[in-house]
């Protein structure tokens, strides 16, 4: 008998009619937003939690209203290859962190460009602050579905801090140029 300290998983199986495809796309989006990993077409994994249990229960009911079939299973890790499942979750998050990294670096490059062009305007500052706000919200979403965090999460947090510092420095220069600095 496996010990209770091993991971427990929710397995969500769903099959929807081929048409309309919008139901399948909506299901896929909701599962991906929750951080679910797809092991095969129509089979999704999530770590067991009250939130995940409520989600897949709701999605199963929704699938059935769309003339589809759905089932939810709870399994203990001894019944699965934990390493493979965890690697799948980490691979999904790695792709998200890589894209986050690119967007952060693009923001840092944008700030450097505006600095070189000496474009210290409130309009530029507002645009940069909006981009930073989007990055902050995005990282929060990725972290919420990063069930097995590692060095990539720490690196993303560090890069966001770099963006925050660059934005603050740029803001200080804008206010200084406008005669509003200290």
C-alpha positions in Angstrom: 0.0 0.0 0.0 1.5 3.4 -0.9 2.2 5.9 1.8 0.0 9.0 2.0 3.0 11.4 1.7 3.3 10.6 -2.0 1.6 12.9 -4.5 -2.1 12.4 -5.3 -3.4 13.3 -8.8 -6.7 14.2 -10.3 -7.1 12.6 -13.8 -9.8 14.3 -15.9 -11.0 12.5 -19.0 -13.2 14.3 -21.4 -14.5 13.6 -24.8 -16.6 16.2 -26.7 -18.4 15.9 -30.1 -16.2 17.1 -33.0 -18.6 20.0 -33.6 -18.8 22.7 -32.5 -15.1 23.0 -31.8 -15.6 26.0 -29.5 -16.6 23.7 -26.6 -13.3 21.8 -27.0 -11.3 25.0 -27.2 -13.0 26.5 -24.1 -12.3 23.3 -22.2 -8.7 23.3 -23.2 -8.3 27.0 -22.3 -9.8 26.5 -18.8 -7.6 23.4 -18.1 -4.5 25.2 -19.3 -5.2 28.3 -17.3 -5.5 26.1 -14.2 -2.1 24.5 -15.0 -3.3 21.1 -16.0 -1.0 18.9 -18.0 -2.2 16.9 -20.9 -0.9 13.4 -21.0 -2.8 12.4 -24.1 -5.7 13.7 -26.1 -8.6 14.2 -23.7 -6.6 13.2 -20.5 -5.5 15.9 -18.1 -3.6 15.8 -14.8 -3.7 18.1 -11.9 -2.4 17.8 -8.3 -5.3 17.1 -5.9 -6.6 20.2 -4.2 -10.0 21.5 -3.3 -9.8 24.1 -6.0 -8.8 21.6 -8.7 -11.4 19.1 -7.6 -14.1 21.8 -7.8 -12.8 22.8 -11.3 -12.8 19.3 -12.8 -16.2 18.5 -11.3 -17.6 21.7 -12.8 -15.9 21.0 -16.2 -17.2 17.4 -16.2 -20.8 18.7 -15.7 -20.2 21.2 -18.5 -18.9 18.5 -20.9 -22.0 16.4 -20.2 -24.3 19.3 -21.1 -22.4 19.6 -24.4 -23.3 16.0 -25.3 -19.9 14.8 -24.2 -18.5 12.3 -21.8 -16.3 13.0 -18.8 -14.8 11.2 -15.8 -12.7 12.3 -12.9 -10.3 9.9 -11.0 -8.1 10.5 -8.0 -5.0 8.3 -7.9 -2.0 8.1 -5.7 1.4 8.4 -7.1 2.3 4.7 -6.7 -0.1 4.0 -9.5 1.6 6.4 -11.9 5.1 7.3 -13.0 5.4 10.5 -10.8 8.6 11.6 -12.5 7.1 11.6 -16.0 4.0 13.5 -14.8 6.0 16.1 -12.9 8.3 16.5 -15.8 5.3 17.3 -18.0 4.2 20.0 -15.6 7.7 21.4 -15.4 8.0 21.4 -19.2 4.8 23.3 -19.6 5.9 25.9 -17.1 9.4 26.1 -18.7 7.8 27.2 -22.0 5.9 29.9 -20.1 8.9 31.1 -18.2 10.9 31.2 -21.4 8.3 33.5 -23.0 8.1 35.6 -19.9 11.9 36.0 -20.0 11.7 37.2 -23.6 9.1 39.7 -22.8 11.0 41.0 -19.8 14.1 41.4 -21.9 12.1 43.2 -24.5 10.9 45.7 -21.9 14.5 46.2 -20.6 15.6 46.8 -24.2 12.7 49.3 -24.7 13.7 51.2 -21.6 17.3 51.3 -22.8 16.2 52.5 -26.2 14.1 55.3 -24.8 17.0 56.3 -22.5 19.4 56.4 -25.5 16.9 58.6 -27.5 16.4 60.7 -24.4 12.7 60.2 -24.7 11.9 61.0 -21.1 8.2 61.7 -21.5 5.2 60.8 -19.3 3.6 59.0 -22.3 6.7 56.7 -22.6 6.7 56.2 -18.8 3.0 55.3 -18.9 3.6 52.8 -21.7 6.5 51.2 -19.8 4.5 51.1 -16.5 1.6 49.4 -18.4 3.9 46.8 -19.8 5.4 46.2 -16.3 2.0 45.8 -14.8 1.1 43.2 -17.5 4.3 41.3 -16.8 3.6 41.3 -13.0 0.1 40.0 -13.5 1.4 37.4 -16.0 4.0 36.1 -13.6 1.4 35.8 -10.9 -0.7 33.6 -13.2 2.3 31.4 -14.2 3.3 31.0 -10.5 -0.2 30.0 -9.5 0.0 27.0 -11.9 3.7 26.2 -11.2 3.0 23.3 -8.8 6.7 22.1 -8.8 8.7 25.4 -8.7 12.4 25.5 -9.4 15.1 27.7 -10.5 13.1 29.1 -13.4 10.6 30.6 -11.1 13.3 32.3 -9.0 15.0 33.5 -12.2 11.6 35.0 -13.4 11.2 36.8 -10.1 14.7 38.2 -10.4 14.1 39.4 -14.0 10.9 41.1 -12.9 12.8 42.9 -10.1 15.3 44.1 -12.8 12.3 45.4 -14.8 10.9 47.1 -11.8 14.2 48.7 -11.0 14.7 49.9 -14.6 11.2 51.3 -14.7 11.7 53.1 -11.4 15.0 54.6 -12.6 13.3 55.7 -15.9 10.5 57.3 -13.9 12.9 59.2 -11.8 14.6 60.5 -14.9 11.2 61.5 -16.4 10.2 63.4 -13.3 13.6 65.0 -13.1 13.4 66.2 -16.7 9.9 67.6 -16.0 11.3 69.5 -13.0 9.3 67.3 -10.6 12.2 65.3 -9.1 13.7 65.7 -5.7 
